[in-house]
Amino acid sequence: MQGRDGYRVETEPWTPAHLLTDWTKIIPWGIYEVYKENPELGLDKMIEDAILEMMDGEPFDIYVALYLVYIQYKSISWSRICFN
């Protein structure tokens, strides 16, 4: 989720911002869609474990973790995404 260890997505500066290039879009429009179709994969537990691990990290790690929790919280009111 943080673009580390070979998972960083590099784009050219003129790339349109609406492309799926970051975790703020990949979580709701990618991972959550897979979760809905295949709940047996345990993606909700993987996301939870990743968030908990990030909370013990550096400031950027904590920011990403809190933002993911915020997205989840807001998704309840938006009725869009929600890992149960």
MIKOL-848773 format. One record per residue (C-alpha): x, y, z; residue in one letter; chain. Coordinates in pm, 1 decimal. Each point is the difference from the previous one (the first is absolute). Layout:
! MIKOL-848773
<site xx="X" yy="Y" zz="Z" type="A" mol="A"/>
...
This chain:
! MIKOL-848773
<site xx="0.0" yy="0.0" zz="0.0" type="M" mol="A"/>
<site xx="295.1" yy="229.5" zz="47.8" type="Q" mol="A"/>
<site xx="177.7" yy="-64.2" zz="-327.8" type="G" mol="A"/>
<site xx="299.8" yy="-172.7" zz="153.5" type="R" mol="A"/>
<site xx="197.5" yy="-310.9" zz="-88.3" type="D" mol="A"/>
<site xx="-60.6" yy="15.1" zz="-373.5" type="G" mol="A"/>
<site xx="-365.6" yy="100.0" zz="20.2" type="Y" mol="A"/>
<site xx="47.8" yy="369.9" zz="-68.4" type="R" mol="A"/>
<site xx="-190.1" yy="122.5" zz="-302.3" type="V" mol="A"/>
<site xx="197.6" yy="264.0" zz="-185.6" type="E" mol="A"/>
<site xx="-186.5" yy="219.1" zz="-245.0" type="T" mol="A"/>
<site xx="101.3" yy="281.0" zz="-228.6" type="E" mol="A"/>
<site xx="-82.2" yy="351.3" zz="126.6" type="P" mol="A"/>
<site xx="-258.9" yy="49.8" zz="-276.1" type="W" mol="A"/>
<site xx="-192.1" yy="-320.3" zz="81.1" type="T" mol="A"/>
<site xx="-369.4" yy="77.5" zz="67.1" type="P" mol="A"/>
<site xx="-72.7" yy="-3.2" zz="373.3" type="A" mol="A"/>
<site xx="-308.9" yy="-219.6" zz="-40.9" type="H" mol="A"/>
<site xx="202.4" yy="-311.8" zz="-81.5" type="L" mol="A"/>
<site xx="21.3" yy="-273.1" zz="262.4" type="L" mol="A"/>
<site xx="350.4" yy="77.2" zz="118.7" type="T" mol="A"/>
<site xx="-25.2" yy="27.3" zz="375.4" type="D" mol="A"/>
<site xx="-143.0" yy="-172.7" zz="305.0" type="W" mol="A"/>
<site xx="-277.5" yy="257.1" zz="44.9" type="T" mol="A"/>
<site xx="-149.3" yy="-139.6" zz="-319.7" type="K" mol="A"/>
<site xx="133.9" yy="-355.1" zz="-0.3" type="I" mol="A"/>
<site xx="-163.0" yy="-88.4" zz="334.5" type="I" mol="A"/>
<site xx="-360.1" yy="102.4" zz="-83.4" type="P" mol="A"/>
<site xx="0.4" yy="-74.0" zz="-373.9" type="W" mol="A"/>
<site xx="229.3" yy="-301.5" zz="-10.1" type="G" mol="A"/>
<site xx="60.3" yy="-191.8" zz="319.2" type="I" mol="A"/>
<site xx="-350.7" yy="51.9" zz="136.2" type="Y" mol="A"/>
<site xx="-154.9" yy="-123.8" zz="-323.1" type="E" mol="A"/>
<site xx="206.8" yy="-320.1" zz="26.9" type="V" mol="A"/>
<site xx="-101.5" yy="-28.4" zz="367.2" type="Y" mol="A"/>
<site xx="-370.7" yy="18.8" zz="-89.9" type="K" mol="A"/>
<site xx="35.0" yy="-268.9" zz="-266.4" type="E" mol="A"/>
<site xx="234.2" yy="-227.9" zz="199.9" type="N" mol="A"/>
<site xx="-44.9" yy="48.2" zz="375.3" type="P" mol="A"/>
<site xx="169.3" yy="-334.6" zz="62.5" type="E" mol="A"/>
<site xx="335.8" yy="156.1" zz="-95.7" type="L" mol="A"/>
<site xx="8.6" yy="180.8" zz="333.5" type="G" mol="A"/>
<site xx="92.1" yy="339.2" zz="-144.1" type="L" mol="A"/>
<site xx="-172.3" yy="175.0" zz="288.6" type="D" mol="A"/>
<site xx="236.1" yy="-169.1" zz="247.9" type="K" mol="A"/>
<site xx="301.1" yy="80.8" zz="-219.7" type="M" mol="A"/>
<site xx="-98.8" yy="367.9" zz="-12.1" type="I" mol="A"/>
<site xx="-56.1" yy="5.5" zz="375.1" type="E" mol="A"/>
<site xx="339.0" yy="-159.6" zz="67.8" type="D" mol="A"/>
<site xx="172.2" yy="243.5" zz="-237.5" type="A" mol="A"/>
<site xx="-162.8" yy="298.8" zz="170.6" type="I" mol="A"/>
<site xx="103.4" yy="-122.7" zz="344.7" type="L" mol="A"/>
<site xx="357.3" yy="-55.1" zz="-120.0" type="E" mol="A"/>
<site xx="13.3" yy="348.0" zz="-154.6" type="M" mol="A"/>
<site xx="-113.7" yy="156.9" zz="328.1" type="M" mol="A"/>
<site xx="335.7" yy="-105.3" zz="147.4" type="D" mol="A"/>
<site xx="194.3" yy="161.1" zz="-282.9" type="G" mol="A"/>
<site xx="132.0" yy="337.3" zz="-103.1" type="E" mol="A"/>
<site xx="-218.4" yy="312.0" zz="-31.1" type="P" mol="A"/>
<site xx="-94.2" yy="-74.4" zz="-363.4" type="F" mol="A"/>
<site xx="-93.9" yy="-356.6" zz="94.4" type="D" mol="A"/>
<site xx="-228.0" yy="131.0" zz="273.5" type="I" mol="A"/>
<site xx="-152.3" yy="253.9" zz="-240.5" type="Y" mol="A"/>
<site xx="-82.6" yy="-273.6" zz="-252.7" type="V" mol="A"/>
<site xx="-147.7" yy="-221.9" zz="271.8" type="A" mol="A"/>
<site xx="-217.9" yy="278.3" zz="139.9" type="L" mol="A"/>
<site xx="-111.4" yy="103.8" zz="-346.2" type="Y" mol="A"/>
<site xx="-105.9" yy="-356.0" zz="-77.6" type="L" mol="A"/>
<site xx="-199.4" yy="-10.3" zz="323.8" type="V" mol="A"/>
<site xx="-154.5" yy="336.6" zz="-93.8" type="Y" mol="A"/>
<site xx="-97.7" yy="-131.2" zz="-345.4" type="I" mol="A"/>
<site xx="-161.9" yy="-300.9" zz="165.9" type="Q" mol="A"/>
<site xx="-185.4" yy="220.8" zz="249.0" type="Y" mol="A"/>
<site xx="-125.7" yy="236.1" zz="-269.1" type="K" mol="A"/>
<site xx="-98.5" yy="-291.1" zz="-224.3" type="S" mol="A"/>
<site xx="-264.4" yy="-99.3" zz="250.5" type="I" mol="A"/>
<site xx="-176.6" yy="333.2" zz="-49.7" type="S" mol="A"/>
<site xx="65.6" yy="-4.7" zz="-376.2" type="W" mol="A"/>
<site xx="-131.0" yy="-359.5" zz="-23.2" type="S" mol="A"/>
<site xx="280.6" yy="-69.1" zz="-243.9" type="R" mol="A"/>
<site xx="264.9" yy="-221.5" zz="153.6" type="I" mol="A"/>
<site xx="6.9" yy="-174.2" zz="330.3" type="C" mol="A"/>
<site xx="211.1" yy="-287.1" zz="124.1" type="F" mol="A"/>
<site xx="-216.6" yy="-164.7" zz="263.7" type="N" mol="A"/>
